[in-house]
Amino acid sequence: MADRAEQFREAFQNLQLQPLLTKEDRDRFRVPYGAETLDEWFLMLEDCTPANNQFIVAGHRGCGKSTLLAEFAEQIEGEYFTVFFSIADLVERYSIDHITILFTIGIQLLEKAVENDLAIEQKIEQKFKDWFKDRVTIEETSVAMEGKVGANFFGWIKGEVKSNSQVQEQIKTTFTRNPQDLIETINNLAREITVKAKRPIVMIIDDLDKLDLDQVKQIFYQNLKLLLEPYFTVIYTIPIATIRDADLKTYIESETNNSIRVVPV
């Protein structure tokens, strides 16, 4: 009986629909779909300006958003400095707000710049560490940060942001009082990357579509203006329920100067 239960458990897990986030998985398992959606996104990037370079993508769970976004990120990589990540890998869902989104944008930008060996001026990784320590004044955190470099540093700081409630609270408290400090740091970093990489930045943030609608309203209604301040292109995902809320949908489209892109099932 135990063997039969284990077989059913394994079969159930094997049949779960999971996004194909790596090129290897897409090459092995992907069924071609979404060509029109990808074409629309290519045009979206080509036609955007600083006044309408923030985009919102919605779609039902399981419709293939994450797989398409990962493929899109791969296809535009040569022309753009592309960063694709899942917010769920960095922040617990209940802790996600506009401040943690902006903070993770900065972390992901810097990590990819270091991974790509961009010759960014004045050892920007150290500048970020010093900036972080000045604002997150938790003694043991500052001590633990010393000596960590490269992938070791980014792995550590992501772990702190996701699991250390003191760090989470300090980040939110500090940058809620002064969000422009965080936005200025992100934009300064982005300018250096754009110059060194010689291509514009596209940031794609997946799994925001798994938030509750009340949480989405807090982020994309009450604080949307702050999320639009990064001067480079950002693609956000939101739950399909958002487009059923007429006031929220109208507000998002008005502020971004873009319609919400809905991925068909």
C-alpha positions as CSV (number, residue, x, y, z in Angstrom):
1,M,0.0,0.0,0.0
2,A,2.9,2.3,0.9
3,D,4.4,1.7,-2.6
4,R,1.0,2.6,-4.3
5,A,0.7,5.8,-2.3
6,E,4.3,6.8,-3.2
7,Q,3.5,6.1,-6.9
8,F,0.4,8.3,-6.8
9,R,2.4,11.0,-5.0
10,E,5.2,10.9,-7.6
11,A,2.6,10.9,-10.5
12,F,0.8,13.9,-9.0
13,Q,4.1,15.9,-8.6
14,N,5.1,15.0,-12.2
15,L,1.9,16.3,-13.6
16,Q,2.0,19.7,-11.8
17,L,2.2,22.6,-14.2
18,Q,5.4,24.5,-13.5
19,P,6.9,27.4,-15.5
20,L,9.7,26.5,-17.9
21,L,12.2,29.1,-16.7
22,T,15.4,27.7,-18.1
23,K,16.4,27.4,-21.7
24,E,17.1,23.7,-21.2
25,D,13.5,23.1,-19.9
26,R,12.0,25.1,-22.7
27,D,13.9,23.2,-25.3
28,R,12.9,19.9,-23.8
29,F,9.3,20.5,-22.8
30,R,7.8,23.6,-24.3
31,V,4.9,23.4,-26.7
32,P,5.0,26.4,-29.1
33,Y,2.4,29.0,-28.2
34,G,2.2,32.8,-27.6
35,A,3.9,34.0,-30.8
36,E,1.4,36.9,-31.1
37,T,2.0,37.9,-27.5
38,L,5.8,37.8,-27.9
39,D,5.5,40.0,-31.1
40,E,3.3,42.4,-29.1
41,W,5.9,42.7,-26.4
42,F,8.7,43.2,-28.9
43,L,6.8,46.1,-30.4
44,M,6.0,47.4,-26.9
45,L,9.7,47.8,-26.1
46,E,10.5,49.3,-29.5
47,D,7.8,51.9,-29.2
48,C,8.2,52.9,-25.6
49,T,9.5,56.2,-24.4
50,P,10.5,57.5,-20.9
51,A,6.9,58.5,-20.4
52,N,5.5,55.0,-21.0
53,N,8.2,52.5,-20.3
54,Q,6.5,50.7,-17.4
55,F,4.3,47.8,-18.4
56,I,1.8,45.6,-16.6
57,V,1.1,42.0,-17.6
58,A,-1.9,40.0,-16.3
59,G,-3.1,36.5,-17.0
60,H,-4.8,33.5,-15.4
61,R,-2.6,31.1,-13.4
62,G,-1.3,28.4,-15.6
63,C,-1.8,30.4,-18.9
64,G,2.0,30.4,-19.5
65,K,2.9,34.0,-18.3
66,S,6.1,33.0,-16.6
67,T,7.3,30.7,-19.4
68,L,6.6,33.4,-22.0
69,L,8.3,36.1,-19.9
70,A,11.4,34.0,-19.4
71,E,11.6,33.2,-23.1
72,F,11.1,36.9,-23.9
73,A,13.9,37.9,-21.5
74,E,16.2,35.4,-23.3
75,Q,15.3,36.6,-26.8
76,I,15.9,40.3,-26.0
77,E,19.1,39.8,-24.0
78,G,21.5,40.7,-26.9
79,E,19.7,44.0,-27.5
80,Y,18.9,44.9,-23.9
81,F,20.5,44.4,-20.5
82,T,17.8,42.1,-19.3
83,V,17.0,41.1,-15.7
84,F,14.3,38.5,-15.1
85,F,13.5,37.3,-11.6
86,S,10.7,36.0,-9.4
87,I,9.8,38.2,-6.4
88,A,8.8,35.0,-4.5
89,D,12.5,33.9,-4.5
90,L,13.5,37.0,-2.6
91,V,10.6,38.1,-0.4
92,E,7.9,36.2,1.5
93,R,4.5,37.0,-0.1
94,Y,3.1,38.6,3.0
95,S,6.1,41.0,3.2
96,I,5.9,42.2,-0.4
97,D,5.1,45.9,-0.8
98,H,6.3,48.8,-3.0
99,I,9.5,49.3,-0.9
100,T,10.6,45.6,-1.0
101,I,9.9,45.6,-4.8
102,L,12.1,48.6,-5.3
103,F,14.8,47.2,-3.0
104,T,14.9,43.9,-4.9
105,I,15.1,45.7,-8.2
106,G,18.3,47.3,-6.9
107,I,19.7,44.0,-5.7
108,Q,19.0,42.2,-9.0
109,L,20.5,45.0,-11.1
110,L,23.7,45.0,-9.1
111,E,24.0,41.3,-9.0
112,K,23.7,40.9,-12.8
113,A,26.2,43.8,-13.3
114,V,28.7,42.0,-11.1
115,E,28.0,38.6,-12.8
116,N,28.6,40.2,-16.2
117,D,31.9,41.8,-15.0
118,L,30.8,45.3,-15.9
119,A,33.6,47.7,-15.1
120,I,31.4,49.9,-12.9
121,E,33.2,52.8,-11.4
122,Q,34.3,53.1,-7.8
123,K,33.7,49.5,-6.9
124,I,30.0,49.8,-6.8
125,E,29.4,46.6,-4.9
126,Q,31.3,48.1,-1.9
127,K,29.4,51.4,-2.3
128,F,26.2,49.4,-2.1
129,K,27.4,47.6,1.1
130,D,28.3,50.9,2.7
131,W,25.0,52.4,1.7
132,F,23.1,49.4,3.0
133,K,25.0,49.4,6.4
134,D,24.3,53.1,6.9
135,R,20.6,52.5,6.6
136,V,20.1,49.1,8.1
137,T,21.6,49.6,11.5
138,I,21.6,46.1,12.9
139,E,24.9,45.3,14.4
140,E,25.0,41.6,13.7
141,T,23.9,42.1,10.1
142,S,26.7,44.6,9.5
143,V,29.3,42.3,11.1
144,A,28.1,39.3,9.0
145,M,28.3,41.3,5.8
146,E,32.0,41.9,6.2
147,G,34.2,39.8,3.9
148,K,31.4,38.6,1.7
149,V,31.9,39.3,-2.0
150,G,30.4,38.5,-5.3
151,A,27.9,35.6,-5.3
152,N,28.5,35.0,-1.6
153,F,27.4,38.6,-0.8
154,F,24.3,38.5,-3.0
155,G,23.3,35.0,-1.6
156,W,23.7,36.4,1.9
157,I,21.8,39.6,1.4
158,K,18.9,37.9,-0.4
159,G,18.7,35.5,2.6
160,E,18.6,38.4,5.0
161,V,15.9,40.2,3.0
162,K,13.7,37.1,2.8
163,S,14.1,35.6,6.3
164,N,15.4,38.2,8.7
165,S,12.4,40.1,10.1
166,Q,14.5,42.8,11.6
167,V,16.2,43.5,8.3
168,Q,12.8,43.5,6.5
169,E,11.3,45.9,9.1
170,Q,14.3,48.2,9.0
171,I,14.3,48.4,5.2
172,K,10.6,49.2,5.1
173,T,10.8,51.8,7.9
174,T,13.9,53.5,6.5
175,F,12.7,53.8,2.9
176,T,9.0,54.5,3.7
177,R,10.3,57.6,5.3
178,N,12.6,58.5,2.4
179,P,11.8,56.4,-0.7
180,Q,13.6,58.9,-2.9
181,D,16.9,57.8,-1.4
182,L,16.2,54.2,-2.6
183,I,15.0,55.4,-6.0
184,E,18.0,57.6,-6.5
185,T,20.4,54.8,-5.7
186,I,18.6,52.5,-8.2
187,N,18.7,55.1,-11.0
188,N,22.3,56.0,-10.4
189,L,23.2,52.3,-10.6
190,A,21.1,51.9,-13.7
191,R,22.8,54.8,-15.4
192,E,26.2,53.3,-14.8
193,I,25.1,49.9,-16.1
194,T,23.5,51.4,-19.2
195,V,26.8,53.2,-20.1
196,K,29.0,50.2,-19.4
197,A,26.7,47.6,-21.0
198,K,26.0,49.9,-23.9
199,R,22.4,48.8,-24.0
200,P,19.2,49.8,-22.3
201,I,17.9,47.9,-19.2
202,V,14.7,45.8,-19.1
203,M,13.6,44.5,-15.7
204,I,11.0,41.8,-15.6
205,I,9.4,41.0,-12.2
206,D,7.5,37.7,-12.1
207,D,5.0,36.3,-9.5
208,L,3.5,39.6,-8.3
209,D,0.4,38.0,-9.9
210,K,0.1,35.7,-6.9
211,L,-0.6,38.5,-4.5
212,D,-4.0,39.1,-2.9
213,L,-6.1,41.8,-4.5
214,D,-6.0,44.0,-1.4
215,Q,-2.2,43.8,-1.5
216,V,-2.2,44.7,-5.1
217,K,-4.3,47.7,-4.4
218,Q,-1.8,48.8,-1.7
219,I,1.1,48.5,-4.1
220,F,-0.4,49.5,-7.5
221,Y,-3.0,52.1,-6.4
222,Q,-1.6,53.7,-3.2
223,N,2.1,53.6,-4.2
224,L,2.2,53.1,-8.0
225,K,3.8,56.5,-8.6
226,L,6.9,55.4,-6.8
227,L,7.2,52.2,-8.8
228,L,7.2,54.3,-12.0
229,E,10.2,56.4,-10.9
230,P,12.9,54.0,-12.1
231,Y,13.9,55.6,-15.5
232,F,14.5,52.2,-17.2
233,T,11.9,49.7,-18.5
234,V,10.1,47.6,-15.9
235,I,7.5,44.9,-16.6
236,Y,5.4,44.0,-13.6
237,T,2.9,41.1,-13.3
238,I,-0.4,41.4,-11.6
239,P,-3.3,39.1,-10.8
240,I,-6.0,38.7,-13.4
241,A,-8.5,39.9,-10.8
242,T,-7.0,43.4,-11.3
243,I,-8.6,43.9,-14.6
244,R,-12.0,43.1,-13.1
245,D,-11.7,46.0,-10.7
246,A,-12.6,48.9,-13.0
247,D,-11.2,51.7,-10.8
248,L,-7.9,50.0,-10.2
249,K,-7.5,49.0,-13.9
250,T,-8.3,52.6,-15.0
251,Y,-5.9,54.1,-12.5
252,I,-3.0,51.8,-13.5
253,E,-3.5,52.4,-17.2
254,S,-3.8,56.2,-16.7
255,E,-0.6,56.4,-14.6
256,T,1.5,54.2,-16.8
257,N,0.2,55.6,-20.1
258,N,-0.2,51.9,-21.1
259,S,-3.0,49.4,-21.3
260,I,-2.6,46.3,-19.2
261,R,-1.3,43.4,-21.4
262,V,-3.4,40.3,-20.8
263,V,-1.9,37.0,-21.7
264,P,-4.6,34.8,-23.3
265,V,-5.3,31.3,-22.0
